[in-house]
Amino acid sequence: MFLPPDSSDPSLARSMAGEIGDLVKSLAGPVKIMEVCGTHTVALRKHGIHSLLPETVRLISGPGCPVCVTPAGYIDNALELARREDVLIATFGDMLKVPGSDGRSLASLQGKGRVRMVYSPSELLALARSRKGPVVFLGIGFETTIPTVASVFLESMEMGLANLFLYTAFKTVPLALKTLLQDPSRDIDAFLLPGHVSVVIGRKAYGFLEEPGGIPGVIAGFEPVDMLYAILLIVRQLASGRSAVENAYPRAVREEGNGKARAVIHRLLQPVDDLWRGLGRIPQSGMGLKESFRQIDAASRFGIPEVRDYEPPGCLCGKVIQGKAVPADCALFGQRCTPDTPVGPCMVSSEGTCAAHLRYGGTG
């Protein structure tokens, strides 16, 4: 397989863009490629990849931002938990400003000492040791983040920490893509597959794309030429009528992925049915604590109710996640909904589609 040698080589980028332009002329209509990864969403727009592509090649965002696919009901439950005087909520920064169903966010409780932002799960051990009351970590993320969180909680139990709890909202990418494929109204020709997630799960995890009814999928890195090369491979497949899963990021992604990372995940967690914003409840798409680790399960310990989905009036984040709308379609975009005053999570997260379009511009 040809590998792009220098991601900063402008002549290579021009050559690939030229081949993409030639190939799409042979296709019957526009090409819609969904970038699954939120990091790709940002990088594609930051580097202006759209400007190198023909107008008939459209890049649309998908469910690649873990904060964005977390239902508002999860935020509601976290807010209720944070209001208990003895509980401290620990979370990554992107979760702080995500509104719940009543418009309030965890940031409203941060100054009251009920919520603590952490930069790494490794901070949780010292945080739990520093206080007597319970610390609940909001477990948000895909396969990239889950191993690190799992390893910290396994270590906490080895240390005998009894006041550190996990409230899980972990999700796995392949089953979300299967759900999108099964939607009869989908308008997606190919997937630009996530690089970081694929390091853990490997190329073979996307084998369902090669089955009848599948579409092309290419795993991409994050440098400009990495992404452009992956798009070229997608267009080559479409021009030849193939549907295959190709790895355009072999310096980091292997066929089987990272078995050690997956082993850490499966020591602590097991597949569970889970609710996704915009996509509904997807069987076995989440990762929840095994029964043998119930003692650290915040949902069990504190009687947290089942998560419900909710979309703020006028917010199109759920449709953006499905690739059925772009930020500019939303009347709230850049007006009532901004990074400082977000209505939906697609404007909150650093990987959110609306935030990326507002900052760097976007197509559609």
TACORBEL-V858425 format. One line per field, one symbol per residue. ss: DSSP state (H for helix, E for strand, C for the rest). phi: phi as a letter, one per 20 degrees, with the letter a starting at -180 (. if undefined). psi: psi as a letter, one per 40 degrees, with the letter a starting at -180 (. if undefined). A space follows every 50 residues. Layout:
ss: ???
phi: ???
psi: ???
This chain:
ss: CCCCCCCCCHHHHHHHHHHHHHHHCCCCCCEEEEECCHHHHHHHHHCCHH HHCCCCEEEEECCCCCCCCCCHHHHHHHHHHHCCCCCEEEECHHHCCCCC CCCCCCHHHHCCCCEEECCCCCHHHHHHHCCCCCEEEEEEECHHHHHHHH HHHHHHHHHCCCCEEEEEEEECHHHHHHHHHHCCCCCCCEEEECHHHHHH HCHHHHHHHHCCCCCEEEECCCCHHHHHHHHHHHHHHHHHCCCCEEECCC CCCCCCCCHHHHHHHHHHEEEEEEEECCCEEEEEEEEEECHHHHHHEHHH HCCCCCCCCCCCCCCCHHHHHCCCCCHHHCCCECCCECCCCCCCHHHCCC CCHHHHHHHHCCCC
phi: .fdffcfdeffffffffffgfffffeefbfdddeefefffgffgefemgg fedffedddceceddfffeffffffgfffffffffeddedbfffffdffe fenecfffdffemeccecebgffffffffebeffddeeedqdffeggfff fffffffffnfdddccdebfcdfgfffffffeffefcceadeefffffge enfffdgffeegnecgbcfcecfgfgfffffgfffffffemeccdddecf fcddgemdffffffgffdcbfbfbedfndmedgmedcdffgfdffdefff fdmffffdeadggnfdgffffemebdgffefefmdfdcgecfecffeeff dffffffffdnaen
psi: hhhhdheehddddddddddddddedeidaihhhhhdhdddddddddefdd eeiidehhhiiafehdddehidddddddddddehdehhhhiiddedehia deeiiddeedeeeehhhididdeddddddeidiihhhhghiadddddddd ddddddddeeheehihhifiihdddddddddeheeighdihhihdddddd eiddeeddeeiheiiihhhiaeiddddddddddddddddefigihihefe edhideagdddddddeddiihiiihhhdeahhhfeihiiidefdeehddd defhiihiihhihehedddddeeeiideeheehecdhiddgidieeedie eidddddddeiii.
